[in-house]
């Protein structure tokens, strides 16, 4: 008989999944009365998961540990990004609560789906096998498709859900095809096995390269990198705003981590083969994210293009393929998390006469009607543009530095140029808020949770420079474990 | 040996023939029935390969559930299949071309097939010789692949939640029988006795 596997490393994921199921039952029995209670319990469950995840790391430190017959890996990269994903989901749930109630789409399945999606993201981050990767990815994607169509009486939301579902299924098919090619030519799906196979940097056959290309296509779709970004603006615009906030943060962090892990661990030995792919999609994403965003009038579409651009910057770190590059990516996504949650919390406040408004022009004169909100949004916009003392600047700085150190100055130069273009539309929002005629006030109150999230994110972005140690050291330590020796 | 070969050719021929009939039958109900025949033949092929469990699963899941579902859909939805079918021949050349290209790609790919050094050793699960098919699959599924198995279960759960979230509606206006309310109904709530004096009515 085979001994029972050690399930302890999977405890955070199991806890999260189980609490999702418990909350499902609670919601089903208690009905509409319990929506708010279920949401708060979901927030609590996320916090508890973070505690379960971080407690062993805090007391014993993180050592790489492979469990469940090589399917699951616990390492620094996993713990670091899983924590970020949990924070992202938690903040998204907080800002979604009031919105759903006001829009009449409050249902207890919302927090349950967010919990299960988060569990899926944590599993894909911790995948150590192509099968585990695919299942985790599908678990999160399926929950996200449903969330995109959550406002089911709204045509745009339904369309967003359907579009996301169809294109997501195509991308999953690509990834699966690539995985089957890799399995067919390498004979194993295990990341450790693949890493061993490619360790010498020996020549990989055409079949393997095809497989890797298809896997990267699937992953590039999930992180919405150009040229696989077509779904992003439509889905971001159509989905309910808190769902958009969630989309732009947690799944993106998880997919970027997966990208890092797949490229650096199993296919690390083939760096020379895939570097050019990453290089190309990074440049394309930065350029398209910067130029296509200029013409946008809808703030959610604008944020969609902005997120495409930011993925491009983050991928610079992967293209560098060094410890410094990985550190850059990790710092970047951590800072990006707070900038984006904050911006979307601000967008959720854009409500006039009981209806959400989404035009950029609706922000005009915000500094006179809501000075605090305008200040917070201005901080986020400056940070997204990468203006020095704010956190967003450091995110870009580290990836650009890594690119130059790795001998990719062209990539860094393109990055700087596109962020200058990008600065135009971020700063235009600041100009609208501070120098244009007021359009009339937004509805009050915004809700305590939204205000709290805005405050926390603004403070984190503003004062990152004063206390950058924990994030930088954490990212440093994680990156060092990926590149031993 | 000869019986096996005969059985193989019989099953394979029936599978291909019924596959052709699925797309060429005029009546969609006949198409689904031919699809079921194709599934059965494929199950026979699996049995010949020594994969009894897969054969049974194919019959139970595909014939028992999926094909019956197709039948329901075909019979219940009012789809004009004649109209859908128009222009079918028109697309045939393009379809054939795509098929040819795919075939060429497959041939090219298998031509390039090289077993990577060390690949057989890296394979997780060697073929068992002492266990029966079902037992071997079960042993693997609940040990090595328990994580994948459970995750697949979670994916199905999400699909179920999603279907309910997106389609289930509460209908406050539907008139359902509520026994508790019927029982709790008292005479005072509904009956009112009005004394009408003669000659004062309107």
Interface residues (C-beta under 8 A of the other chain):
Chain A: X2 X5 X10 X17 X21 X24 X68 X69 X70 X71 X72 X107 X109 X112 X113 X116 X119 X120 X123 X131 X132 X135 X136 X138 X139 X142 X143 X145 X146 X149 X150 X152 X161 X184 X185 X186 X187 X188 X189 X190 X193 X196 X197 X205 X206 X207 X208 X210
Chain B: X109 X112 X113 X114 X115 X116 X118 X119 X120 X122 X123 X124 X139 X143 X144 X145 X146 X147 X148 X151 X152 X154 X155 X157 X158 X159 X161 X162 X164 X165 X166
